[in-house]
Amino acid sequence: MSPKKYVKIKKTRALRGAVYDSHDSNKKESNFHKGRLKDTHKNSNDKDGYVDCLHEDSNDKDGYVDCLHEDSNDKDGYVDCLHEDSNDKDGYVDCLHEDSNDKDGYVECLHEDSNDKDSYIDCLHEDANDKDGYIDCLQEDSNDGDIDCFNEGANDAVIMKTLATSIV
């Protein structure tokens, strides 16, 4: 059974997220791939308990998003923006923004280049059916062999370590 990854968002103006590994039937933590994102690093300089940088494989130079940085202007320990290399001009969106239309504190949509036709899902949506404020599913290419769906779970159960975010 494929491991699942859960994202739980607290209902506050500032976005607070948690990312969790699933456990197999033997209660062992399962490894997983998040689409093209390969590796997670914590910034060793601030020791604030938050994960500050999410890296893809830095050796492949494939033009995909490589790093999730904390906003260096507010130094609040929360990740504020998802940036790609702003110099490569490859048509990929370089920043993860909250939906500016509703101002509810939740990130509504993560778009990539809608013109690239690369078979990757380009948008991260909250589940429109339950409206519970939790992001329920992130799908990438269903043919690539990686984990394609991060389900919330029927009872909103979450398991392991935290990735906190805030959009300001």
Order of alpha helices (4+ residues) and beta strands (2+ residues): beta-beta-beta-beta-beta-beta-beta-beta
